[in-house]
Amino acid sequence: MSKKQKFPYLVGSKWTAQQATMGWRHFQVINRKNQGTWVFAEVVAACDSDVRFWLNARLLKDRRLWQAGWQSLQERE
């Protein structure tokens, strides 16, 4: 029996940062990495592919930091 994968739909998902992050708010997950029990996501800014970083995928569940999908400022309020 195969082990259930954490965050199976992570790659390709889109996120809006609640605060500007490295000058941008809209990001897309382009890669994932499993390290032991941790799952990391590599995110890239939607408007600048040079802005990319890795973060713990669990942080994406924190609604104070991230919101699923690309949201406009009006939608966020």
C-alpha positions in Angstrom: 0.0 0.0 0.0 1.4 3.4 -1.0 1.9 6.1 1.5 -0.4 9.1 1.2 1.4 12.1 -0.2 1.2 15.4 1.8 0.0 18.4 -0.3 -0.7 16.3 -3.5 -1.8 19.3 -5.6 0.9 21.7 -4.6 2.8 22.1 -7.9 0.9 24.5 -10.1 -1.2 26.0 -7.3 -1.5 29.8 -7.1 -1.3 31.9 -3.9 -1.7 35.5 -2.8 0.6 36.7 0.0 -1.3 38.8 2.6 1.8 41.1 2.8 4.0 42.1 -0.2 6.8 39.5 -0.3 10.0 40.5 -2.1 7.9 43.2 -3.7 5.1 41.0 -5.0 1.8 39.4 -3.8 1.0 36.8 -6.4 3.0 33.5 -6.6 2.8 30.1 -8.2 4.3 26.9 -6.9 6.7 25.5 -9.5 8.4 22.7 -7.5 8.2 20.7 -4.3 10.7 18.9 -2.2 10.3 16.3 0.6 12.8 16.3 3.3 11.9 13.7 5.9 8.5 14.7 7.3 8.7 18.2 5.9 7.4 19.4 2.5 8.8 22.5 0.9 7.4 24.5 -2.0 9.4 26.6 -4.4 7.3 29.6 -5.4 7.9 32.2 -8.1 6.3 35.6 -8.4 3.7 35.7 -11.2 5.1 38.9 -12.7 8.8 38.3 -12.2 10.3 34.9 -12.7 13.6 36.0 -11.1 11.8 36.3 -7.7 11.6 32.8 -6.3 12.2 31.2 -2.9 11.5 28.0 -1.0 9.1 27.9 2.0 7.6 25.2 4.2 4.4 24.2 2.5 2.6 24.2 5.9 2.9 28.0 5.9 0.5 28.1 2.9 -2.3 26.9 5.2 -1.9 29.9 7.5 -4.6 32.4 6.2 -2.8 35.2 8.0 0.1 34.8 5.6 -1.3 33.2 2.4 -4.6 33.0 0.6 -5.3 30.3 -2.1 -5.6 31.7 -5.6 -4.7 35.0 -7.0 -6.8 37.7 -5.2 -7.2 41.3 -6.0 -6.8 43.9 -3.3 -10.6 44.5 -3.4 -11.3 40.7 -3.0 -9.0 40.5 0.0 -10.9 43.2 1.9 
